């Protein structure tokens, strides 16, 4: 079966193509449109579809629209109720629902030749659940699944268990109670952009103390399988911050308090689910809250599960993949677990070289681009690393990355300056898988950078750039069988420096989507103080352009 998955209703529009149960392509619309998150999550934007990413998914697989068996849309308007009835302050929500009802016709217009009858609505949280439970590595047992986000049609949470590829829902938390909306409200109160900058709040929390945890335990309560979130007067704990305003200790303390309560509630929900599922040993997690890698790490460390797997595109973009997997299963296909997150666009060596020639950039083709990059990194240079297919989800995983030396304490400042980010933001390490246990404590393997890990004390002074203020690091483990070129780079860097770790952050600047095309990579290289552009097997050095560091 050939099923195209579509996410469009709230934010992070995306498309994914599943063929015979296997995900063959998946990409977020922002990588094509160059609009961060694709669009803002307002009712007036619900009609906007991931037209470019959907067309690319089909073209990349050589499939025409009429060759599709189904199109899966990750929202079911038939489940919706009036916003007032749900306790939401959203007077235009009816418009969002109306657009969703018309999605088959909108999709037929966006994909000429599509029969609207092929469009199937998939409940939003079922799509999230499928993106985790059906895409996770095979466990050999039942897989519990926990979904937590801002909202779907009428709920903000789903707990269930997959048995033989079929979801059995066990609990759903009805709106307006929502951990995702709680974190969004805090993000807005602290002067950040909600449904976008929640990860900044998570980083800020490490600088504070959970002074308000007692109050929040009264306002955010766990029920039997669910939770209740009362109205919170944020100003009673910290004054509101204007966009771009100055943050103070009181704001870090508030962030720390909410983060701590979020972790407690997630743990309680996971324990309830473990019992309700009959002790399923594996937990798969999705939804925007699942991008909170601090909560994920605590869940893995203190929860009852043998294994915890988090969908790398855990936010709404991942519902395109989940919806497609769910419908493919309904049509009789058995899902094949994700082999990696490199599901987006890629270019051949010949195409990359043609782009370099078009741009009239001086370049070389070294014997090993990995060794060339390692040499620049060992000399404390910054490398724009562009290799293979782009990542699906918000994490740079060695395909569209900025790399740097972890041993220089000034690297964090330099990288945040290059990217135009707040200085409290941490940067993350990638490490050779076989060296992980020597440096870090925590979840292993961690190929998708979705957990934080304790940096062992004897290494904190050796890799200060990637050690956050609380002694943790958000680690990506690199395995040579899946990432041979990155593994070679790390081995060569260690040979030169004695450090098996390299700084890895996303190849973009603040407020912009991750670089996706060769031209975008060259544009970033031309506008930022980067020493080397490693574009596939080709090397473009800053010094060759006559520039100085």
N, C-alpha and C positions, 0 to 999 in steps of 0.2 A: 504494500500500500504506500501511496505517496500523499503525505499530509503536510500542509503548510500551516504553521502556527503563527498567530497574530496577537500582539499586545498593543493596545492603543488607548484604552479608556482613561487612565489616570496620567501616568508619566512614564518615561523611559520606553517609548514605543520601540518595538523590535519585531523581528521575524525569525522563524526557525523552520527548517525543512527536515522532516523525518521520512526516510525511505526504508521500508521493510523493518521498521522498528529501530533503525539506527539514525542518530542525528548526524546529518552530513554537512549542514551549514546553519549558522546562527549569527546574527549581527544586530546591533542596536542602530536605530535610525540616526542618532546623533553623529555616528561616524561618517555618515554620508551627507547629512544636512549641515553639519558643523554647528548645530545649536545644542548647547549643553543640556543633557537629559531629554533632548528631542523637543520638548515643549514644557510649559508649566502645567501643573495638575489642576486646571480649572475647568468647569463644565463647558465653557465656550470652545475649548480645544479638543473636546472628546471626539469630534469628527475627523481629526487629523490622523491619517493612517501611515504606517511605516512603508510607504510606497517604494522608496528607493531600496531599502534593505530587503523587502519582499521580492522585488524584481531581481536583485542580485542573487538571492538564494536560489531562485528558479534557474537563472542563467548559469550559475556556477555548476549546477547539476545537469544542465542540458535538458531541462524539463519545461514543456510548454504548459500554460494555464489549463488547457483542456486535458492535460495528462494527470492532473491532480485528482485524487479520489475524494479529498475533503479539505476544507479550510477550517481550522479550529480557532475560535475567537475567545479570548480568555476573560469573558465577563458574560453573565447571563441576565439580561434585563427582566426576564420573567420572574426572577427571585426578588426583585427590588420592591421596596416600600417607600412611602413618602418620607422625606428627610425629617419633617417634624415628628412623624410617628417614631422614627429611630432616635430622636433626641439630638439630631444634628442641626447646627446652624448653617444651613446651606440652601438658600432660597432658590438657587438655580439648578439644584441637583436634578430636577425633572428634565432639564434640557440634556444633561449627560445621559440619562436613561433613554430619552427619545432618540438621541444619536445612536446609542447602542442598538436599539431596536432596528434602526435603519442600516446597521453595519453591513448586512449582506448586499444591499444595493450600492453602498459606498465602495465596498470592496470590488464589486463587479465593474464599477466605473474606473477604479484605480488599476485593476488588472483586466484589461479588455479580453473578453472571451470567457471570463469566469461565469459559471452558472450560479446565481445566488442561492439556489437550493443546496449547493454543496457546503454552504457555510453552517457550521455547528457551533452553538454557544456552549462554553464550558464554564461552570462556576469558578469565580476568580480563585478561591482558596483551594479548589480541587486542582486547578492548573498549577498553583504553587506547590501543592503536595506532590503532584506527579513529577514536577521538575526535580524534586529531591528523591522521592521514594522509587521512581522508575529509572532515574539516571544514576543513582548511587552504584558503587561497585557491588558485585554480587556478595551477599552475606551468607547465603545458604540457609537462612532462617527467615522468620517474619521480620519485617522492618517497620518500626514505629516511625511516625512522621509528625512533626510539629511545625505548624505554620503560624507566624506572628508578623503582622504588618499594621499599616494604618487602618485600612478598611477595604472591604470588598463590597458585595451587593448589600448585605445586611449584617455582616459579621466582621471581626478583626482577628479571628483566631480559629484554627482548626486542629484538632488532635485526632489521629487515626492510626491505622495499621494496615500495611500492605501484606496480603497473603496471596501467594501465587499470582502476583501482578494485579490484584484487585484491591481497591481501597475500601476499607470498612471504617467509616467515620465514627468516632467515639464521643466527641464533644465539640461544640462550636460556641464561641463567645459572641453574643449579640452586641451590636452597637447601642449606645455611644461609647461603651467601655472599650478602650483601645490602648495598648502599650505603645504602638507606633504613633498614634496621634498625641499621646502624652509626650513622647520624645520630640515630636514635631513642634508642639507648643513651646517646650523649653528652648528648642533651637531658635524659634522666632523671638522669644523673650530675651535671648542673649545676643540678638542683633545679627544672627546668621539667616541664611535663606532656607526656609523649611522645605522638606522633600528634596534636599540637595546637600546641606551642610551638616547633617547629623553626626557625621564622623568627626567633625571638628569639636563637637561637644564631648564626644568620647575621649578625644585627646586631651581636652581641657580638664576633664574630670581627674586625671592623674595628678594635677597640680593642687587639688583641693582636698578637704576633709569632709566626710559625710555627716556634717553637723545637723542636718535636718532629717536624718534617716528615721528617727522616731516618729516625727510628724507624718512623713510619707508612708510609713507602715500603717498609719490610721487611714490615710486617704487612698492608698492603693492596696486593696485587700484581695487575698486569694480565696476563691470559693471552691466548691467541689468540681474540679476539672476546669475552672475558669477563673475570672477575676472581676473586680469592680474598681473603677477609677472615678473618684469624686472630683468635683470642680476644685481646682487648685489656684490659690491666690499667690502667684509667683512673686509679686512685689513685696509680700510679707517676708520673703526670704532674701531677695536681692532685687535692687532696682532694675528696671528695664534698660537695655542697651540699644542705642540707635544703631542702624546699619553702619558698620565700620567703626563703631565707637570703641572706647577703651574698656578693656576688661579688668576687673579687680579681683581681690581675694574672695569676696563674697560670691562672685559669679563662678569661680572655680569650685567653691564649697557647694554651691547649689548643683552644679553639674555632677560633682562627686556623689552627692546624696541621691540624685535621681538614678545615676548609673548603678549605684549599689542596690537600690530597691528593684530596679529592673532585673539585675542578676538574681536576686532572691526569688522574685516571682517566676522567672524562667526556670529556675531550679525546681521550685515547687510544682510547676506545671509538668515538668519532665518526669518527676517522681510519680505523680498521679497517672501519667500516661503509661509509665512502665508497668504499674500494677494493673491498669485497665486493659493493657494489651496482652496480659498474661506473661509478662517478663520478656518481651521481645528484646534481644540482646543489642540490636543496632538501632540507632536513632538517626534519621535523616531530617534536616532542618532547612526551611526556606522562608521567604517573606523578608521584607526590608529589615526587620529587627535582627535577622540572622546575619546581617553584615556587621553586627556589633561583635568584633572579634574578641573583646575582653569578656563579654558575657559567654561567648562560645567556649573560651578557654576554661572558664569556671564550670560551665556545664559539663565539659569533658572530664574535668578533674574531680568534681564532687557529685556528679550525677550517677545514676545506677547502671549506665550502659557500658557495654564492652567497647563499642565503637560509636563515634559521632561523626557524621559526614554532612558537610554544609555545601549546598549548591553554590558554585562559584558565581553564578548570575542569580543570586538569591532575591534581588529586588524584582520589581515588576517586569523588567526585561525578560527574566527567566520564565515568566508565565507563557510566553510565546512557545518556548520549548516544551513546557509542561502540558500545555493545551494540546500540542501536536502529539506528544507521547500518549496522552490520555485517549484521544480519538483513535489513534493508531491501534491502541489496545482494544478499544470497542469494536474495531473493524477486524480484529483477529490476529494482529501482529504482536509478537512478544518483544518487549523493549530490550535493547542492547545498552548496557551502561556507558556513560560518557567516558571516552578514552582520554580526554583533555579539554581544555577551554579554548584551544586554538581552532576556532570554528569560523572565523571571519575571513576577510579578503587577504589574499597573498599575491605576490608577483614573482615571475620567473627571473632567473639571473639575467636573461637577455632583455627582459622588460626593464629591470632595474638599471642596467647599463645604458639603455636607450634614454631613460630619464636623466641620468647623469650627463650624457652627451648633450641632450636638449638644453639642460641648464648651464652648459659650458663650465662645469666644475672640474677642477683637476682631481683625478682619482687614481688609485692603484688597486691592483688585485693581489694582496699578499698571499703567501703560501697558506697562512692560517689567519682568518679574521679574528678568531678567538685569541690567538697569541698576540696579534697586533693590538687588540683592545686591552688585553691584560698588561701589556707594556705601558700603554698610556695611563691606565689606572694606577699602576705601581708608581708612576711618576707624579701621582696626585692630580691627574687630569680627569675631566668629565667626558663621558662617552654617551652619545646618542645611539642606542642599540636598536636596530630595526631588522628583524629576522622572521621569516616564515609568515604564517597566517596570524592575523590579529586576534586578540583575546576577546571572548564573550564574557561580559561582566565588567565590573569597575576596577579590577586589579590588573596591574601590569605584571606579567609573569614570564618575562624574558623574551617577549616578542616585540613589544613597543615600550621600551624602558629607557630611563636615564640611569647610568651607572656611575659610581664614584668609590673612592677609597674609604673604608670604614674606620681606619686607624687614626685619622686626623680629626681632632675634636671640632675643628672649624668646618668640617664638611657639612654638618647640618645647616649651619647658617648659609653657607655658599649655595647649597641645593635649594633651600627655601627662597633665597634671593633670585636664583635662576628661574624658579617657577612662579615667583611673585606671591608666595604664601606667607601666612602668619608664622612667626618664629617659634611658637609653642608646638607646632606640628612636628611629629616624629617622622623619621625616614626608616625604611625597613631593610633587612638583610636577606639576601639569598645565600644559601649555604649548600655545599656538597652533602648529599644525603648521608654518605658514610661517615661524615665528620660531625653530624648534628649533635649526637649525644655527648660529645666532648665539650660542646659550647653551651647547649641549651637544655632546659627541662620543659617538658610539655608534650603536646600531641605530636605524634609521629606516625606516618608521614604527614607533611603539611604542604602539598604541592600548590595549593590555591591561596595561600597567605590569608587565611580566615580565622586564625587563632593567634593569641599572644603567647609568648613563651618567656620563662625566666632565663635571663642571661646568667650563666654560672659566674660567681664572684671573681674567679681568677681571670675571666675574660673581659670583664666590664671596662677595665682600663685599656685593654688592647683593641677593643672595637667600640670606642665611645660614641661614634657617630650614629650607631644603630641601637644604642642602649637608651631607652626612654628614661625620664626622670624617676619612674617607679621601678627601674631595674628590669623592664621587660623589653621584648622586641617582637614584632609581627613577622614571623619567619616564613620564608618559602624554601622548602627542601627541593633540591634539584637532583633528578635521577637521570643518569646517563642513558638509560634505555629509552626515555621519553624526551629528554632535552640534551642531546649529545653535544651540541655546539656550546651551550651555556655551561655544561659540565666541564668541557675542555677549557673554557675561559677561566672558570674557578680554579681548576687544577694548575693552570699556568700562572694565575695571580698568586696562588699559595706558594708555588715554586719561587717566585720572585720576592714575596713579602713575608712568608710564613703564616699568612692569614687565609683561612679557607672560606672567607666571607667577602661579599661585595655588596655595596649599597645598591638597592633597586627601588626606583620610584617611577611613576608613570611618565611616559614621553608626551608631555603637554605642559602648558603654562596655566596659571590659575584662571578658572572660569571657562576654559575651553575643553572640548572633548579630547580624548587621547588621539594622538596622531594616527592616521590610518593609511594614507597613501604615501608613496615615495616623495611626491611633490611637497606634501605637508611636512615630512621629515626634513627635507632640505630647507624649507622655509623656517622651521624652528632652529635648525642649525645656523642659518644665516642671521638670526635675530637674537640669539642667546649665547652667552660665553661658554660654549661647548668646544672641547678640544678635538674630538674625533667623531665623525659620523660613520658608523659601521652599518652600511646599507647592503644587506645580504653579504656576499663575499667581498664587497668593495669598501675601500677606506678613503675617506676625505678628511684630510688633516687641516686644522685651522692654520697652522704655520704655512701650508702650501698656498693659502689665500692671502698671505701677507699680514694676517691678523696677529695680535698679541694677546696673551692671556691676562 
